Amino acid sequence: MQLAFKKANDETLKKHLAIRIQDIKSASGDQRQQLDHLHRTAQELTQERTQLVGDLQQAREECRRVQDAMQIDQQKALNALREKMLLEQAEMQSKHENEVKDSRKRHDTAMAETQTKLSQTSQ
């Protein structure tokens, strides 16, 4: 590789260096703007992420509250159903006992009548 040098005077060299410095400053400014833009974007994304994490946490808490409320409601309904069943069972038991008493009473009455008839016929 060979370098080709041109003859230049101080003025030409100064102009060339000034143009190069200006190009570098311009590129540096563009890169600074890009960096600032990227920094702002990163901050916005970080804020958005923080907001989304907060929203997610609130949603999870709300979900837990709803689940807890549903479980409480289900337990209340189950307890009410159990209580209703126990009342019905007690009513049925009482009804059954009354029917058994009535049946025994009818049986005892029928037996007594039969005994009376038998004793009257045997005399």
Buried (B, 14 or more C-beta within 10 A) or exposed (E): EEEEEEEEEEEEEEEEEEEEEEEEEEEEEEEEEEEEEEEEEEEEEEEEEEEEEEEEEEEEEEEEEEEEEEEEEEEEEEEEEEEEEEEEEEEEEEEEEEEEEEEEEEEEEEEEEEEEEEEEEEE
